[in-house]
């Protein structure tokens, strides 16, 4: 046999085997689908669903989505954002409805016999499901009355079963009642989203808060760094801004008052006319991404939603939603200092130099520690407390009278941070003032290079006292 003939026969054999394989696979798939069509009251693949409707005694609820990865939208009875978990859960419950029994001699019901439909509660049923698939196929399930065990012979079925009709099947069905117990009392509030924030955090470049405490404006500069603009210009705390926006994105209403029910009288009752506070989030073009109007009463907080509804929240959330301006400020005491450039710590009678991230006691700034000299653990601990120290509060525009009152003109103690020669930064003196009245656990302090006064916790003063005891012949103590 010629070589070309052998090759041709081989290819025919391979094609035949492939045809047998794929044919068997196709038949197996079709067999599985037929089995599922028999097993389930309404069979479909959730990834193929582009629209579905559930009806109960309260309303007709219709959901649509653009693609498998798109969120569900509620378009009926009103168009509002949908609760994705609630929608997916109800769709999964529909998909899992199994057939307990097919009722013999009920073909007439499938052909529209009103008497038989009425007998099984299917003539004017209030509960139904319609599934629209992406191939334009529509599947339906109508759910009738509970089984009457005293009237019908249905074997050993639990009375928690109901009659149902799928128009594509030949007989009426008996299915479990658990789905109906879930569906029949659903209302709009069960399916609509209770999420109040409807924006992307990355789109926000400006926020404006107006309340009885004043006006706070925070925005990103040209380098995308957050800056407080009002009430005082100051670098913002990026971590707090991220937390604040995340808080709004995750905010869920306890109770929703739908737009059509929100009357002027209701808004007045909720103190929304005028609002107690307003939060406005804007994008880079200055367009409002979302505006939140707040009212507060003894019953709770009330806030407007994008769709015109009003959500009710717990009273204890007020300080989180309308924070004081100080929380937006970057309150790091060493803000703007490159910590890697710090080369030493100078006290009145002693100096500690930093070398390879260790600290050594020296008699003067020009002296270098000896090779055998051990590092000073107390200074390392002290600096670890200081490098990321955050103030409880800031006083940005302190007057001379304030400085006297805070004890900063005749300080308790001072110390200075020294910097590497090539950093072009002069030494910065830290001036430690009085304890804060009515808050003895905090102390006033100030940097020599800025007018700002910081209120910080005073626990580190005991470490400062230990450092002063080294090389200080006067043994002057620091008030702990």
N, C-alpha and C positions, 0 to 999 in steps of 0.2 A: 504494500500500500504506500502510495506516495506520501511524503511528509506533509504537504499542504492539506491532503484529505484527512490525515490524522489530526491535524490542528483543528480543522473545521468540525470534525466529529467531537473533539474534546470540548470545543466551545459550545456545541449543541448540548452536550451532556451537562456542562456547568449551568447553562441557561435553564435546562430542564429541572435540575436540582434546586436552583434559585427560585424558579417558579413554584415548585412544590413547597419550598420553605415559606415563601411569602404568602402563598395561597393558604397554607395551614395556619400561618400567623393571623391572616385576615379573618379566616373562619373562626379561629379561637377568640379574636377580639369581638366579632359579631355575636358569638355565643355568649360571651361575658355580658355584653350590652343587653341581650335579650333576657338573660337571667336577672340583671338589675332592673329592667323594665317590669319584670314580674314581681320582684322583691319589694321595690319601692313604690309608694303611692304616686310619686311624681319624680321621674328620673331626669337628671341633668348634671352637667359638670359646672361647678361654680365659676370656673375661669371663662366659661362661655356666656355667662349672664351679663347683659348690658343694661337691663331694666327689669324691675319686678315690682309687683303690687300686692299688698296684703290688705284685706278688708275685714273689719269687724263692726260691731254695733256702734262704735264711736266715730269712725271715719274710714276713708280710703287713703291708704298711705302708699305713695309711689316714689321709688328710688331709681336713679339713673347714674351711670358713670361713663366716662369717655373711653377708658381702657382698663385693663386688669390692674394696673398700678395706680390708676386715678382714684381719688376718694369718692365715696358715694355722696350724691346730692339728694336731698329731700325736696320734691317738687309739688307734692300734694299731701295734705290739703292746702299748705302754703309753702312757698319756696324759702327754705332756711337751710343753714348748714346742718348736716346729719351727724349723729353720734355714730362714729365708725364701728365701734365695738358692738353697739346695740343692733346695727344693721347687719353686720356680718354674723352675729349670733342668731338672729331670726332667719337669715338665709340658710345657715348651717342646720337649723332645726327643721326647716322645710325639706332640705335634701335628705335628712335622716329618717323621714317618715316611712315606716315600713308597713306593708300590707299584712294584716293579721288573718284576713279571710276575704275571699271573693264570694258574694252572695248569689246563689243559684237563682235562676229564673227572674233575673232583674234586667234583662236586656231591654225591656220596654222603657225603663227609666232613661236609658242612654239615648232612646229615640224620642224623648220628650213627653212621655206619659205623665201628665200632671198629677193624676191620682197617686201613682206610685212614688213620684218625686215628693209629694206632700207627705206620704206615709213615712218616709225616711228623713223628713225635715230638709229636703233639698230643693223645694219649689222656689222659695224666696229666702234662700240662706243669707245670713248676715256675715258669714265667715268664708272667705275664699282667698285663693292665691293664683296669681298670674305671673309666669316667668317668660321674659323675652330673651331669646338667645341671639348671638351675633350672626347666625345664619338666617335670621328673620323667622325662625320657628318659634311658635308660642305654645306654651304648656300651661294647663290650668288644673286646679283642684278645688272642688267645692265641698264644703264640710257641712254635714247635716246634724241631726239630733243625736243625743246619747242613745246607746243601746237600751232597749226595754227588755230585760231578761224575762219578765213575766209574760211578754207578748210574743217574742220571737225566739225561736230555737237557734241559738248561736254557739252551741257547744259549751266549752269551759272558759269562755272569755270573761275577763274582769269587766264589771259594769263601767269602768273608767275607759270605755272605748266609744267611738263615734262612727256614724256612717259617713262615707265620702264618695265623691264621684269624680273620676278623671275621664273626660270626654273621649280620650283615645283608647280607653279600655272597653271591654265588652260587657263587664258586670260592675255592679256597685261594690264598694269596698268597705271593710271594717278596719279602722286604724286606731292607734292608741290616742287617748284623749289628752295626753300630756302637752301636745302642741297647742291645742285649743285653750287649755288652762293658761298657757303663756300668752297666746294671741288675743283672747277675747276682751281683756280689760286694758289693752294697750291704748295709750293716748298720745297726743302730739309730744308731750313732755318726755315720753319714753324714747322717742326716736330723734328728736331734735338735739343738736349739739348744745351742751351746757358750757362749752368753752367760750370764755369771754374775749380773750385776746386772739385776734385773727390777723397776724402779721408775722413777717420773718424778722428775727432779731438782727440779722446782718444788714437789713435794709434801713434800719433806724440810724440816722445821723444827728438827730436833734430831738430833745424832749423838753416840754414846757409844762410845769406844774404850777397851778394857781390854787391857793387855798386861803383860809383866814389867817394863816401864819405868814403869808407873803408869796412871792413869785420866785420859782427856781427854774433857771434855764441852763441846760447842759448840751453841748454840741461837739462834734468832731472837727478838729482843725484840718488843714490841708494835708497833714501827715497821718490823718486818721486817728489822732490821739484825742481822747475825751478831755474837754475843758469846761469847767463851770464858768458861766457868763454872769449869772445873777444868783443870789444877791451880791456876790463878790467874785471877781475874776480870780481863778485858782485852778491848778491842775486837778482833774477829777480822778477818782479811784476807779480804774478800769474793772477790777474784780467786782466791786459793788454794782457798777453799771450792768455788767453781765448777769449778775444775780437778780438785779431789779427787773430787767427785761425778761429774763427767764421766768420770774415770778408771775409776770403779766401773761406770758404765753401759756403757762400752766393753770391759770385761774379758772375755776369751775364754779358756776352758780349753783346754789342750793335749791333755789326755786326760780322759775322763769315766768315772767308776766309777758305774754305775747303782745306784739306791736298793736294789734287791733283792739287790745284791751287796755292799752296804756293811754288813759285820758288825761287831760290837764289836771283834773281833780286828783287823780291817782299820783301824778307827778308831784303835785303840791303836798300830798300826804307823805310822800317819800323824801321831801325836802330837795327835790330836783328843780324847783322853780323858785328862785334861781338855784343852781347846784351849789353844794357845800365845797366842792373842789372839782377841778378839771385837769385832766392829763392829756396832752396832745403829743403824738409821736409823728415825726416827719421824716421823709426820705431826702436824698441828696438834691432833689430839684425843689425842695421846699413844700412838696405836696404832703398833705396829711395822710398818713398810713392808717391811723385809727385815733378816734377821739373818745375819751372816757369821761362821762359826767357822773359825779358822785353826789348822793344824798345820804345823810346819816340820821337815824332816829333811834329811839330806845329799842326798837325791834330788830335793828340790823343796819347793814350798809346796802345801798341800792345803787347799781351802776348800769348805765346804758350799754347796749350791745350794738354791733354793726348793723344788724337787721331791724333795729328799732325796738327790740324787746328790752326789758329791764330785768336784771338778775339780782337776786338777794344774796348777801354774803354775811358771814359772822362779823360781829362788832370788833372782835379782837384782831382783825386783819387791817384795821385802819392805819396803824403806824407802819405797817409793811407796804401798804399801797400809796400812802402819802407821807413819805419819810421827811424828817427834818433835813434842812440843807446840809448840815455838817456831815451826814453820811455819804454825800456825793463827793466830798472833798478828799483828796489824797492826803492822808494825815500822817504819812511817814515823816519822822523827825529829820532824817538824813536825806530827804527828797532832793534830787538834783546832784547828789554827790556820788562820784564813782568810788565805790567802796574799795576797789582794788588799788586805788591811788593813796589810800591811807597808810602812812608809814610809821606813825607813832601816836602815843597818848601822853600828854604833858599835864602833870599836876603841879601844885605850887612848889613842892619841894622834891619832886621826883619825876623821872621820865621813863617811859617804856617804849622800846623800839620793836617794830614788827619785822620779822625776818622769816621767810618761808612759812608764813601763817602761824608762827609762834611769836610769843611776846617775851622780851627780856628787860630787866631793870638795868638802867644805866644812870650815871651821875649827871650827864648832860646830853643834849641832842647830838653833839659831835662825836661822842664816845660810841664805840662799837662794842657789843657784848663779846666776852672772851669765848673761845672755842669750848671750854669746859663748863661754861655757865649753863645751868638748867633753865628751861623756859618757865615762865610764870603762869601757872594754871588759873590764878584768880583774874588776871587781865584777860585771858582768853574767854573766861566765863562772862566777864563784864562786857567785852566787845560783842560776844554772841547775843547778849541781851539788847545791845544798842544798835546793831547794824540794821535790823528790821523793825526797830521800835516804832509803834504807831500810837499817836495821841488819842485820848478819849475825845478831845475837843480842841478847836483852834480859836484864837482871838486874833483876827487878821489885822485889825486897825487899832491896836492898843495905844492909848494916849500916855503921855508922861506921868499923868496922875495914876493911870492904871499900873504902870511899871513900878511906881513907888508902892502902891497898894499890894502888888504881887510880890514885893521883896526882891525885885530884879535890879534895883539900883544899888542895893546893899545886899548882895547875894549871900546865901548860906555857904555855897562853895562854887568853884568854877573848875573846869578842866578843858583841855584843848585837844582837838584832833590835828595831827601833823600830816603833811602830804609830801609825796615824792617830789624832788626838785623839778623833774621834767613834766609834772602834771599842771604847772602854771596855776596852782591853787594855793592861796594863802591859808595859814592855819585858821581853824574855826573854833572859837571859844564857846563852850556850852555853859550858860549861866543858870544856876539852880536857885530858885526863889523859895517862897513860903509854901507851906501846905495849903491846900484848897479849903476854905471855910466850909464846914458841914460835910467835908469829905476828906478826912485826914489821910486816906490811903492814896491820895493823888497830890501832885506837886506842880507848881508853875515852873517852866523853864523857857529859855530863849537862846537862839543862835546869834552869835555876834554879827553874822553877815546878813541878817534879815530882821524886819520889825515884828514878825509873827511871834505870838506867845502860844506855847503848847501846854496843855494840861495832860499829864501822863501819870500812870501808876508809879508809886514811889518804892516798889519793892527792891529795885536795883541800888537804892541808896546805901544799903548795908554793904554791898560789894564795893561801892565807892569809898566807904569808910575804911574797909580793909586795905585798899590801895593807898590811901592817905597815911595809914599807919606805917608804911614802909618808907624809910628815908625822911620822915617828918619828925624833926627833933622836938617840935612843940606838942606833938600828939593831939593836935586839935581834932575833935571828933565831929562826925556828921550826925545830925539828928536822924535816928532811924525810925 
